[in-house]
């Protein structure tokens, strides 16, 4: 077993780290305060070819894999962005480029992927609904046939990045559940042209006020007979759940990578303060009450990194990675929260001031424990699917 990153991943690590170092904490804090996407960093990533990592070379990308994207996500988070930096890779390179590269038609790939690699085309993903939550099988947004087209009607919630997106991948129900039908049958994933749908009024998006992670808007989205041509189906009609699972595992892995980077950032800030802050004539980091919790958080972070890299490595090899992706997301989110909490405690009362970045990281760390899937649902999944325990839902 070789635990060293392969050369392509090392190159990504160095390249993205160099870009991240140009910006830093204050840049990300300004973006959060202004509810603004990191445009300048996005353009630098595009110019360096770092947005097209997983896109095949024939479509303008680097032909790399999810491991390289995970490494890039980790570097952006550690460089100052924290967990919100995950949006840079989850939304478009993840939801968009990776999904199209694996499940799109040749026409879809030729039309869309080169623009993604250049940083000119962005994506969002619409799955969650107000009454379905984490239960994707309960979604009611439907797509009915109208000639050769589909018409989408329904509602989604917590859909991030709609305002910037050219394309939205929408999970719809195209056939009702019925006798003799498997419970995952009857779902279809469709590509919606967002500007076109917004211009006709058939698609509306209302931003949700949030505690943190304000680099992109999260929205309630309403579909009022959004028209989608049949050639914009991802995968097969009524068989979209296979594609959906192939979206959700990378989402968990990239979220985990961002949480690992977040934990490293929080630890760096906490340790810097512990070395420089003197009380009773010595640095507070000399006290084991300060040092040991930070050391414990570092141990958690290293374990989370190993699992995130393993999950991405398995995905790239075409091996099952369901358990690893879920465990990576679970433990990385916990590591990010614990590291930030310990950094907060190390700063003491000063952590509460917006003059320091800890309060921003504290708010941002909390979302990783509930999104894109809650700890409780991950634990229930592991218990039933991997330990053979009775279902609780």
Kinemage of the C-alpha trace (Angstrom):
@kinemage 1
@onewidth
@group {chain A} dominant
@subgroup {mainchain}
@vectorlist {calphas} color= white
{ca unk a 1} P 0.000 0.000 0.000
{ca unk a 2} L 1.323 3.417 -1.002
{ca unk a 3} L 0.039 6.360 1.026
{ca unk a 4} L 1.990 8.972 -0.942
{ca unk a 5} L 0.029 11.159 -3.314
{ca unk a 6} L 0.682 10.280 -6.969
{ca unk a 7} L 2.555 12.815 -9.071
{ca unk a 8} L -0.565 14.303 -10.746
{ca unk a 9} L -2.127 14.959 -7.333
{ca unk a 10} L 1.108 16.492 -6.043
{ca unk a 11} L 1.187 18.840 -9.025
{ca unk a 12} L -2.396 19.885 -8.303
{ca unk a 13} L -1.565 20.382 -4.633
{ca unk a 14} L 1.360 22.655 -5.439
{ca unk a 15} L -0.430 24.577 -8.168
{ca unk a 16} L -3.634 25.258 -6.257
{ca unk a 17} L -1.693 26.042 -3.067
{ca unk a 18} L 0.253 28.694 -4.975
{ca unk a 19} L -2.981 30.294 -6.167
{ca unk a 20} L -4.609 30.089 -2.727
{ca unk a 21} L -1.593 31.782 -1.149
{ca unk a 22} L -2.216 34.885 -3.292
{ca unk a 23} L -5.503 35.544 -1.507
{ca unk a 24} L -5.607 34.451 2.125
{ca unk a 25} L -7.890 35.016 5.071
{ca unk a 26} L -8.936 38.623 4.557
{ca unk a 27} L -9.925 37.987 0.942
{ca unk a 28} L -12.234 35.129 1.925
{ca unk a 29} L -13.629 37.160 4.832
{ca unk a 30} L -14.486 40.022 2.467
{ca unk a 31} L -16.220 37.635 0.094
{ca unk a 32} L -18.268 36.262 2.988
{ca unk a 33} L -19.197 39.729 4.260
{ca unk a 34} L -20.162 40.884 0.786
{ca unk a 35} L -21.957 37.606 -0.087
{ca unk a 36} L -19.707 37.462 -3.114
{ca unk a 37} L -18.264 34.567 -5.064
{ca unk a 38} L -14.418 34.567 -5.204
{ca unk a 39} L -14.327 35.758 -8.826
{ca unk a 40} L -10.630 36.606 -8.934
{ca unk a 41} L -9.582 33.251 -7.542
{ca unk a 42} L -12.005 31.477 -9.901
{ca unk a 43} L -10.395 33.179 -12.880
{ca unk a 44} L -6.907 32.232 -11.692
{ca unk a 45} L -7.999 28.607 -11.302
{ca unk a 46} L -9.505 28.624 -14.790
{ca unk a 47} L -6.434 30.197 -16.357
{ca unk a 48} L -4.242 27.552 -14.728
{ca unk a 49} L -6.418 24.687 -15.947
{ca unk a 50} L -7.412 23.703 -12.413
{ca unk a 51} L -11.175 23.802 -13.032
{ca unk a 52} L -11.064 21.159 -15.753
{ca unk a 53} L -9.149 18.563 -13.777
{ca unk a 54} L -11.612 15.702 -14.293
{ca unk a 55} L -12.661 16.684 -17.821
{ca unk a 56} L -11.299 14.406 -20.570
{ca unk a 57} L -8.427 15.910 -22.533
{ca unk a 58} L -10.389 15.791 -25.782
{ca unk a 59} L -12.848 18.254 -24.231
{ca unk a 60} L -10.236 20.677 -22.949
{ca unk a 61} L -9.579 19.210 -19.509
{ca unk a 62} L -6.766 17.541 -17.636
{ca unk a 63} L -8.050 13.980 -17.652
{ca unk a 64} L -7.414 13.595 -13.920
{ca unk a 65} L -9.717 12.144 -11.276
{ca unk a 66} L -11.612 12.846 -8.096
{ca unk a 67} L -8.477 12.486 -5.955
{ca unk a 68} L -6.955 15.492 -7.688
{ca unk a 69} L -10.153 17.494 -7.175
{ca unk a 70} L -10.232 16.528 -3.507
{ca unk a 71} L -6.644 17.712 -3.076
{ca unk a 72} L -7.493 21.008 -4.788
{ca unk a 73} L -10.541 21.497 -2.545
{ca unk a 74} L -8.483 20.824 0.559
{ca unk a 75} L -5.884 23.396 -0.480
{ca unk a 76} L -8.466 26.130 -1.094
{ca unk a 77} L -10.061 25.501 2.288
{ca unk a 78} L -6.722 25.433 4.121
{ca unk a 79} L -5.580 28.567 2.295
{ca unk a 80} L -8.235 30.708 3.949
{ca unk a 81} L -11.636 29.713 2.607
{ca unk a 82} L -12.580 27.010 5.083
{ca unk a 83} L -15.505 24.731 4.259
{ca unk a 84} L -17.259 27.348 2.041
{ca unk a 85} L -14.352 26.995 -0.399
{ca unk a 86} L -15.761 23.541 -1.196
{ca unk a 87} L -18.389 25.268 -3.346
{ca unk a 88} L -15.668 26.146 -5.863
{ca unk a 89} L -15.184 22.471 -6.718
{ca unk a 90} L -18.467 20.840 -5.680
{ca unk a 91} L -20.851 22.906 -7.809
{ca unk a 92} L -19.261 23.046 -11.248
{ca unk a 93} L -16.246 20.712 -11.486
{ca unk a 94} L -18.069 18.177 -9.275
{ca unk a 95} L -21.789 18.303 -10.038
{ca unk a 96} L -21.208 19.506 -13.588
{ca unk a 97} L -17.986 18.335 -15.176
{ca unk a 98} L -17.576 15.029 -13.363
{ca unk a 99} L -21.207 14.025 -13.934
{ca unk a 100} L -21.201 14.944 -17.619
{ca unk a 101} L -17.843 13.285 -18.184
{ca unk a 102} L -19.207 10.011 -16.823
{ca unk a 103} L -22.862 10.099 -17.843
{ca unk a 104} L -23.379 12.732 -20.523
{ca unk a 105} L -23.929 12.054 -24.206
{ca unk a 106} L -21.167 12.905 -26.642
{ca unk a 107} L -23.183 15.912 -27.838
{ca unk a 108} L -23.626 17.150 -24.258
{ca unk a 109} L -19.916 16.771 -23.580
{ca unk a 110} L -18.877 18.621 -26.725
{ca unk a 111} L -21.334 21.433 -26.057
{ca unk a 112} L -20.690 22.022 -22.369
{ca unk a 113} L -17.394 20.651 -21.065
{ca unk a 114} L -14.946 22.978 -22.887
{ca unk a 115} L -16.716 25.991 -21.384
{ca unk a 116} L -16.506 24.459 -17.909
{ca unk a 117} L -12.762 23.907 -18.322
{ca unk a 118} L -12.334 27.577 -19.313
{ca unk a 119} L -14.322 28.768 -16.298
{ca unk a 120} L -17.078 30.193 -18.515
{ca unk a 121} L -19.876 27.725 -17.680
{ca unk a 122} L -21.128 26.978 -14.163
{ca unk a 123} L -23.511 24.428 -12.677
{ca unk a 124} L -25.880 23.886 -9.792
{ca unk a 125} L -27.690 20.769 -8.616
{ca unk a 126} L -31.339 20.487 -7.513
{ca unk a 127} L -32.296 17.486 -5.393
{ca unk a 128} L -33.536 18.495 -1.925
{ca unk a 129} L -37.210 19.359 -1.410
{ca unk a 130} L -39.022 20.910 1.573
{ca unk a 131} L -41.018 17.765 2.337
{ca unk a 132} L -38.396 15.226 1.282
{ca unk a 133} L -35.194 16.459 2.934
{ca unk a 134} L -32.619 13.688 2.921
{ca unk a 135} L -35.153 11.146 1.647
{ca unk a 136} L -34.556 11.437 -2.086
{ca unk a 137} L -37.112 8.699 -2.750
{ca unk a 138} L -39.850 11.038 -1.496
{ca unk a 139} L -39.305 13.846 -4.007
{ca unk a 140} L -42.407 15.011 -5.829
{ca unk a 141} L -40.993 17.402 -8.437
{ca unk a 142} L -42.198 15.803 -11.640
{ca unk a 143} L -41.316 15.956 -15.317
{ca unk a 144} L -44.108 14.996 -17.711
{ca unk a 145} L -43.864 14.447 -21.441
{ca unk a 146} L -45.039 17.175 -23.802
{ca unk a 147} L -44.256 15.978 -27.299
{ca unk a 148} L -40.525 15.359 -27.439
{ca unk a 149} L -39.919 17.647 -24.434
{ca unk a 150} L -40.330 17.399 -20.675
{ca unk a 151} L -42.169 19.928 -18.501
{ca unk a 152} L -40.864 20.204 -14.921
{ca unk a 153} L -43.176 21.259 -12.119
{ca unk a 154} L -42.362 21.341 -8.403
{ca unk a 155} L -40.167 22.889 -5.754
{ca unk a 156} L -36.629 22.446 -4.454
{ca unk a 157} L -34.842 24.002 -1.470
{ca unk a 158} L -31.239 24.718 -0.422
{ca unk a 159} L -30.125 24.868 -4.038
{ca unk a 160} L -26.813 26.716 -4.137
{ca unk a 161} L -25.379 28.740 -6.997
{ca unk a 162} L -28.502 29.219 -9.138
{ca unk a 163} L -27.728 32.889 -9.776
{ca unk a 164} L -24.385 32.046 -11.420
{ca unk a 165} L -25.286 28.796 -13.131
{ca unk a 166} L -25.757 28.217 -16.821
{ca unk a 167} L -26.954 24.647 -16.210
{ca unk a 168} L -28.927 23.014 -13.409
{ca unk a 169} L -29.072 19.249 -12.961
{ca unk a 170} L -32.584 18.549 -11.670
{ca unk a 171} L -33.690 15.273 -10.120
{ca unk a 172} L -37.304 14.632 -11.160
{ca unk a 173} L -39.893 11.915 -10.924
{ca unk a 174} L -41.039 10.797 -14.382
{ca unk a 175} L -43.079 7.778 -13.298
{ca unk a 176} L -45.092 7.274 -10.097
{ca unk a 177} L -44.173 4.538 -7.649
{ca unk a 178} L -46.225 1.475 -8.405
{ca unk a 179} L -46.688 -2.200 -7.836
{ca unk a 180} L -43.946 -4.270 -9.388
{ca unk a 181} L -41.680 -1.235 -9.693
{ca unk a 182} L -38.457 -0.951 -7.696
{ca unk a 183} L -38.495 2.016 -5.328
{ca unk a 184} L -35.583 3.666 -7.160
{ca unk a 185} L -37.304 3.403 -10.557
{ca unk a 186} L -39.106 6.319 -12.151
{ca unk a 187} L -36.532 9.060 -11.570
{ca unk a 188} L -34.899 11.081 -14.351
{ca unk a 189} L -32.099 13.661 -14.222
{ca unk a 190} L -32.535 16.608 -16.579
{ca unk a 191} L -30.283 19.466 -17.661
{ca unk a 192} L -32.074 22.805 -17.355
{ca unk a 193} L -30.788 25.904 -19.133
{ca unk a 194} L -31.019 28.277 -16.150
{ca unk a 195} L -30.861 31.707 -17.885
{ca unk a 196} L -33.413 30.553 -20.454
{ca unk a 197} L -35.823 29.255 -17.811
{ca unk a 198} L -35.413 32.349 -15.644
{ca unk a 199} L -36.103 34.620 -18.617
{ca unk a 200} L -39.416 32.881 -19.353
{ca unk a 201} L -40.523 33.031 -15.718
{ca unk a 202} L -40.997 29.275 -15.547
{ca unk a 203} L -38.086 29.063 -13.073
{ca unk a 204} L -37.788 31.304 -10.015
{ca unk a 205} L -35.161 31.309 -7.267
{ca unk a 206} L -35.433 33.044 -3.895
{ca unk a 207} L -32.271 33.332 -1.749
{ca unk a 208} L -32.392 32.038 1.829
{ca unk a 209} L -30.818 34.107 4.610
{ca unk a 210} L -28.077 31.969 6.196
{ca unk a 211} L -25.808 31.777 9.206
{ca unk a 212} L -22.688 31.399 7.097
{ca unk a 213} L -21.207 30.033 3.855
{ca unk a 214} L -22.260 33.123 1.928
{ca unk a 215} L -19.967 32.767 -1.086
{ca unk a 216} L -22.990 31.598 -3.071
{ca unk a 217} L -26.704 32.070 -2.517
{ca unk a 218} L -28.730 29.085 -1.365
{ca unk a 219} L -32.255 29.212 -2.717
{ca unk a 220} L -35.785 28.028 -2.757
{ca unk a 221} L -36.460 27.115 -6.389
{ca unk a 222} L -39.841 26.813 -8.080
{ca unk a 223} L -40.479 25.049 -11.402
{ca unk a 224} L -43.619 26.077 -13.257
{ca unk a 225} L -43.607 23.933 -16.390
{ca unk a 226} L -39.937 24.462 -17.174
{ca unk a 227} L -39.466 23.091 -20.694
{ca unk a 228} L -36.532 20.737 -21.244
{ca unk a 229} L -35.762 19.086 -24.604
{ca unk a 230} L -35.444 15.297 -24.495
{ca unk a 231} L -31.778 15.463 -25.535
{ca unk a 232} L -30.984 16.979 -22.133
{ca unk a 233} L -31.601 13.775 -20.204
{ca unk a 234} L -28.598 12.618 -18.147
{ca unk a 235} L -28.397 8.853 -18.287
{ca unk a 236} L -31.657 7.027 -19.055
{ca unk a 237} L -35.274 8.077 -18.551
{ca unk a 238} L -36.725 6.513 -15.377
{ca unk a 239} L -33.287 5.143 -14.430
{ca unk a 240} L -31.735 8.279 -12.992
{ca unk a 241} L -30.983 6.908 -9.550
{ca unk a 242} L -27.844 5.202 -10.825
{ca unk a 243} L -26.539 8.598 -11.943
{ca unk a 244} L -27.694 10.225 -8.696
{ca unk a 245} L -25.624 7.867 -6.536
{ca unk a 246} L -22.645 8.659 -8.736
{ca unk a 247} L -23.186 12.342 -7.913
{ca unk a 248} L -23.706 11.968 -4.177
{ca unk a 249} L -20.521 10.019 -3.402
{ca unk a 250} L -18.213 12.631 -5.003
{ca unk a 251} L -20.185 15.375 -3.230
{ca unk a 252} L -19.488 13.709 0.115
{ca unk a 253} L -15.815 13.215 -0.738
{ca unk a 254} L -15.267 16.816 -1.850
{ca unk a 255} L -17.141 18.071 1.209
{ca unk a 256} L -14.866 15.932 3.357
{ca unk a 257} L -11.787 17.330 1.635
{ca unk a 258} L -12.982 20.877 2.286
{ca unk a 259} L -13.593 20.028 5.935
{ca unk a 260} L -10.060 18.607 6.253
{ca unk a 261} L -8.640 21.827 4.832
{ca unk a 262} L -10.865 23.820 7.175
{ca unk a 263} L -9.545 21.852 10.159
{ca unk a 264} L -5.948 22.519 9.100
{ca unk a 265} L -6.682 26.234 8.782
{ca unk a 266} L -8.320 26.407 12.212
{ca unk a 267} L -5.410 24.503 13.772
{ca unk a 268} L -2.873 26.816 12.155
{ca unk a 269} L -4.642 29.874 13.506
{ca unk a 270} L -5.134 28.358 16.943
{ca unk a 271} L -1.516 27.253 17.226
{ca unk a 272} L -0.169 30.594 15.974
{ca unk a 273} L -2.178 32.348 18.677
{ca unk a 274} L -1.134 29.806 21.323
{ca unk a 275} L 2.533 30.462 20.521
{ca unk a 276} L 2.274 34.260 20.541
{ca unk a 277} L -0.237 34.940 23.320
{ca unk a 278} L 1.462 35.190 26.723
{ca unk a 279} L -0.319 34.947 30.058
{ca unk a 280} L 1.416 34.655 33.432
{ca unk a 281} L 4.774 35.097 31.758
{ca unk a 282} L 4.663 32.298 29.177
{ca unk a 283} L 2.882 31.375 25.921
{ca unk a 284} L -0.495 29.814 26.577
{ca unk a 285} L 0.475 26.960 24.221
{ca unk a 286} L 2.870 25.733 26.913
{ca unk a 287} L -0.137 24.727 28.985
{ca unk a 288} L -1.296 21.174 28.354
{ca unk a 289} L -4.890 22.322 28.776
{ca unk a 290} L -4.387 24.280 25.535
{ca unk a 291} L -1.890 22.017 23.755
{ca unk a 292} L -3.529 18.613 24.210
{ca unk a 293} L -6.940 19.468 22.719
{ca unk a 294} L -5.203 21.015 19.698
{ca unk a 295} L -3.054 17.894 19.347
{ca unk a 296} L -6.161 15.704 19.553
{ca unk a 297} L -7.807 17.779 16.814
{ca unk a 298} L -4.698 17.330 14.663
{ca unk a 299} L -4.914 13.557 15.096
{ca unk a 300} L -8.587 13.630 14.029
{ca unk a 301} L -7.694 15.719 10.992
{ca unk a 302} L -5.010 13.305 9.814
{ca unk a 303} L -7.411 10.368 10.090
{ca unk a 304} L -10.075 12.267 8.164
{ca unk a 305} L -7.600 13.094 5.393
{ca unk a 306} L -6.664 9.438 5.010
{ca unk a 307} L -10.316 8.424 4.633
{ca unk a 308} L -11.099 11.227 2.170
{ca unk a 309} L -8.120 10.261 0.002
{ca unk a 310} L -9.018 6.582 0.207
{ca unk a 311} L -12.620 7.260 -0.844
{ca unk a 312} L -11.506 9.373 -3.816
{ca unk a 313} L -8.908 6.764 -4.811
{ca unk a 314} L -11.526 4.001 -4.777
{ca unk a 315} L -13.933 6.139 -6.828
{ca unk a 316} L -11.282 6.778 -9.458
{ca unk a 317} L -10.573 3.046 -9.698
{ca unk a 318} L -14.243 2.271 -10.244
{ca unk a 319} L -14.422 0.409 -6.936
{ca unk a 320} L -17.344 0.630 -4.485
{ca unk a 321} L -16.769 3.611 -2.181
{ca unk a 322} L -20.141 4.147 -0.527
{ca unk a 323} L -18.893 3.334 2.982
{ca unk a 324} L -15.660 5.281 2.599
{ca unk a 325} L -17.363 8.372 1.151
{ca unk a 326} L -19.859 8.498 3.995
{ca unk a 327} L -17.269 7.824 6.692
{ca unk a 328} L -14.973 10.479 5.192
{ca unk a 329} L -17.735 13.078 5.268
{ca unk a 330} L -18.718 12.117 8.833
{ca unk a 331} L -15.264 12.209 10.417
{ca unk a 332} L -13.988 15.196 8.412
{ca unk a 333} L -16.958 17.323 9.458
{ca unk a 334} L -16.349 16.346 13.074
{ca unk a 335} L -12.645 17.155 12.731
{ca unk a 336} L -13.413 20.587 11.256
{ca unk a 337} L -15.863 21.372 14.036
{ca unk a 338} L -13.585 20.155 16.840
{ca unk a 339} L -10.517 21.949 15.450
{ca unk a 340} L -12.442 25.200 15.084
{ca unk a 341} L -13.966 24.867 18.539
{ca unk a 342} L -10.512 24.352 20.052
{ca unk a 343} L -9.102 27.305 18.113
{ca unk a 344} L -12.047 29.395 19.347
{ca unk a 345} L -11.326 28.357 22.941
{ca unk a 346} L -7.634 29.127 22.476
{ca unk a 347} L -8.418 32.672 21.339
{ca unk a 348} L -10.750 33.095 24.292
{ca unk a 349} L -12.963 36.171 24.167
{ca unk a 350} L -11.114 37.569 21.154
{ca unk a 351} L -12.555 34.768 19.002
{ca unk a 352} L -15.930 36.459 19.303
{ca unk a 353} L -14.632 39.555 17.524
{ca unk a 354} L -15.055 39.931 13.780
{ca unk a 355} L -11.544 41.390 13.757
{ca unk a 356} L -10.359 37.787 13.838
{ca unk a 357} L -11.289 35.054 11.321
{ca unk a 358} L -12.197 32.465 13.966
{ca unk a 359} L -15.822 33.575 14.228
{ca unk a 360} L -16.238 33.130 10.449
{ca unk a 361} L -14.679 29.679 10.562
{ca unk a 362} L -16.823 28.773 13.565
{ca unk a 363} L -20.009 29.575 11.659
{ca unk a 364} L -18.771 27.847 8.525
{ca unk a 365} L -17.711 24.659 10.313
{ca unk a 366} L -21.191 23.973 11.634
{ca unk a 367} L -22.817 23.419 8.238
{ca unk a 368} L -20.522 20.491 7.445
{ca unk a 369} L -22.161 18.459 10.231
{ca unk a 370} L -25.616 18.723 8.634
{ca unk a 371} L -24.980 19.208 4.921
{ca unk a 372} L -25.062 17.807 2.336
{ca unk a 373} L -26.233 14.956 4.563
{ca unk a 374} L -26.616 14.912 8.346
{ca unk a 375} L -24.471 12.890 10.725
{ca unk a 376} L -27.533 11.004 11.884
{ca unk a 377} L -28.471 9.835 8.404
{ca unk a 378} L -24.888 8.755 7.685
{ca unk a 379} L -24.837 6.736 10.909
{ca unk a 380} L -28.192 5.164 10.091
{ca unk a 381} L -26.899 4.266 6.623
{ca unk a 382} L -23.718 2.698 7.997
{ca unk a 383} L -25.701 0.782 10.625
{ca unk a 384} L -28.162 -0.717 8.152
{ca unk a 385} L -26.104 -1.079 4.971
{ca unk a 386} L -22.725 -2.011 6.433
{ca unk a 387} L -23.479 -3.514 9.845
{ca unk a 388} L -26.659 -5.334 8.895
{ca unk a 389} L -28.748 -3.765 11.648
{ca unk a 390} L -32.547 -3.361 11.305
{ca unk a 391} L -33.792 -0.303 9.427
{ca unk a 392} L -34.977 2.627 11.507
{ca unk a 393} L -36.649 4.425 8.600
